[in-house]
Amino acid sequence: MVRGAGASRAGPRFAAQPYLPQRGPFGDNLPMAKKRAHRPEGYPSPPTQSRPAAAAPRPSGPPTGAGGRSAAPRSDARVRFEELSAPVLVRMQLLPAWLVPVLLGIMLFVGLAVRAPWAGSLLVLIGLFLTWLTAVSWPVVSPGSRALRVLVNVAVLGMGVAKLVGAI
């Protein structure tokens, strides 16, 4: 088939859609484009459910935290600690997700593998970082997870101090 002098090739069928990320830099949900499901001819669309007239009433009583425990009011020291920790947490969230665990893994490997007292300082730094993370997440963590986190913190700090002193 030969095209005539005035014939032109058809452009794209649909205009390009702009990219919309699923999450913003702070984890918030951004508006997403409406998803369309492809349905071959002859297949009915799924039945739609009508929206209830009123939402179910919320249970009365004190608000509950993780695991159904009642949420205690936060002390002034806790609020101040969370305010001081917020900028660091925001900066950490902006880093690539793999960076912090990889750095901690390298520090742990070097701290355990090198036979020098200064290697204990790497383990102490890891222990202090884990202790800070434990303190930040303490109100929302279950008691079993709290015990495990404290055990890990004590073990890493203990190994770091023992290596600094020269016992290991």
C-alpha positions as CSV (number, residue, x, y, z in Angstrom):
1,M,0.0,0.0,0.0
2,V,1.4,3.4,-1.0
3,R,0.6,6.5,0.9
4,G,-0.4,9.6,-0.8
5,A,1.4,12.9,-0.5
6,G,-1.0,14.3,2.1
7,A,-1.2,11.1,4.2
8,S,0.3,11.2,7.7
9,R,0.9,8.6,10.2
10,A,-1.5,8.5,13.1
11,G,-0.1,9.7,16.4
12,P,-0.5,7.9,19.7
13,R,-3.9,6.7,20.5
14,F,-4.0,8.1,24.1
15,A,-2.1,11.1,25.5
16,A,0.7,10.1,28.0
17,Q,-0.4,10.2,31.6
18,P,1.8,11.9,34.1
19,Y,3.5,9.7,36.6
20,L,1.9,9.8,40.0
21,P,3.9,8.2,42.8
22,Q,2.0,6.0,45.2
23,R,3.5,7.6,48.3
24,G,4.9,11.0,49.0
25,P,8.3,11.6,50.7
26,F,6.7,11.3,54.1
27,G,4.7,8.2,53.5
28,D,1.4,10.0,52.9
29,N,-0.9,8.7,50.2
30,L,-1.2,11.0,47.2
31,P,-4.2,11.1,45.0
32,M,-4.0,8.3,42.4
33,A,-5.4,8.1,39.0
34,K,-8.5,6.0,38.8
35,K,-7.7,2.4,37.9
36,R,-9.6,0.9,35.0
37,A,-10.1,-2.8,34.7
38,H,-10.0,-4.3,31.3
39,R,-13.1,-6.4,30.7
40,P,-13.5,-8.4,27.5
41,E,-16.7,-8.1,25.7
42,G,-19.5,-10.2,27.1
43,Y,-18.2,-10.2,30.7
44,P,-20.4,-8.2,33.1
45,S,-18.8,-5.7,35.5
46,P,-18.7,-6.8,39.1
47,P,-21.8,-5.9,41.1
48,T,-21.6,-2.6,43.0
49,Q,-22.4,-2.4,46.6
50,S,-24.4,0.5,47.9
51,R,-22.8,2.6,50.6
52,P,-24.3,2.3,54.1
53,A,-26.4,5.3,55.2
54,A,-24.4,5.9,58.4
55,A,-21.1,4.6,59.7
56,A,-21.1,2.2,62.6
57,P,-20.9,3.9,66.0
58,R,-17.4,3.9,67.5
59,P,-17.0,2.1,70.8
60,S,-17.0,4.4,73.8
61,G,-14.2,4.4,76.4
62,P,-10.5,5.4,76.4
63,P,-8.6,5.1,73.2
64,T,-6.5,1.9,72.8
65,G,-3.0,1.5,71.7
66,A,-1.2,-1.5,70.1
67,G,-2.6,-4.8,71.3
68,G,-5.7,-3.3,72.7
69,R,-4.0,-1.6,75.7
70,S,-5.4,1.7,76.8
71,A,-3.3,4.6,75.6
72,A,-1.8,6.5,78.6
73,P,-1.4,10.2,78.3
74,R,2.1,11.1,77.2
75,S,4.4,12.9,79.7
76,D,6.2,16.1,79.0
77,A,9.5,14.3,78.7
78,R,8.1,11.9,76.2
79,V,6.6,14.7,74.1
80,R,10.0,16.5,74.2
81,F,11.9,13.3,73.3
82,E,9.5,12.7,70.3
83,E,9.9,16.3,69.1
84,L,13.7,16.0,69.3
85,S,13.7,12.7,67.5
86,A,11.3,13.8,64.7
87,P,13.9,15.6,62.5
88,V,16.3,12.7,62.6
89,L,13.5,10.2,61.7
90,V,12.4,12.4,58.8
91,R,15.9,12.6,57.5
92,M,16.3,8.8,57.9
93,Q,13.0,8.3,56.0
94,L,14.4,10.3,53.0
95,L,17.4,8.0,52.7
96,P,17.3,5.0,50.5
97,A,15.6,2.1,52.4
98,W,18.7,-0.1,52.1
99,L,21.3,2.4,53.4
100,V,20.8,2.2,57.2
101,P,20.6,-1.6,57.4
102,V,23.7,-2.0,55.2
103,L,25.7,0.5,57.2
104,L,24.7,-1.2,60.5
105,G,25.6,-4.6,59.0
106,I,29.0,-3.3,57.9
107,M,29.6,-1.8,61.3
108,L,28.5,-5.0,63.1
109,F,30.7,-7.1,60.9
110,V,33.8,-4.9,61.4
111,G,33.0,-4.6,65.1
112,L,32.9,-8.3,65.5
113,A,35.7,-9.3,63.1
114,V,38.4,-6.9,63.9
115,R,40.5,-7.8,67.0
116,A,41.2,-4.3,68.3
117,P,39.7,-2.4,71.2
118,W,38.4,0.4,68.9
119,A,36.1,-2.1,67.2
120,G,34.1,-2.2,70.3
121,S,33.2,1.5,69.8
122,L,31.3,0.4,66.6
123,L,29.3,-2.1,68.6
124,V,28.5,0.6,71.2
125,L,27.4,3.0,68.5
126,I,25.1,0.3,67.1
127,G,23.7,-0.5,70.5
128,L,23.0,3.2,71.2
129,F,21.2,3.6,67.9
130,L,19.1,0.5,68.6
131,T,18.4,1.8,72.1
132,W,17.2,5.1,70.6
133,L,15.0,3.3,68.1
134,T,13.6,1.1,70.9
135,A,12.8,4.2,73.0
136,V,11.1,6.0,70.1
137,S,8.9,3.0,69.3
138,W,8.3,1.9,72.9
139,P,4.6,3.1,73.3
140,V,3.4,1.2,70.2
141,V,5.3,-2.1,70.7
142,S,3.8,-5.2,72.3
143,P,5.4,-6.4,75.6
144,G,7.0,-9.4,74.0
145,S,8.7,-7.3,71.3
146,R,9.8,-4.9,74.1
147,A,11.5,-7.7,75.9
148,L,13.3,-8.9,72.8
149,R,14.4,-5.4,71.8
150,V,15.8,-4.8,75.3
151,L,17.6,-8.2,75.2
152,V,19.2,-7.3,71.8
153,N,20.2,-3.8,73.0
154,V,21.8,-5.2,76.2
155,A,23.7,-7.9,74.2
156,V,25.1,-5.5,71.6
157,L,26.0,-2.9,74.2
158,G,27.6,-5.6,76.5
159,M,29.6,-7.0,73.6
160,G,30.8,-3.5,72.7
161,V,31.8,-2.6,76.2
162,A,33.5,-6.0,76.7
163,K,35.5,-5.4,73.4
164,L,36.4,-1.9,74.5
165,V,37.7,-3.2,77.8
166,G,39.6,-6.0,76.1
167,A,37.7,-8.9,77.6
168,I,36.8,-10.3,74.1
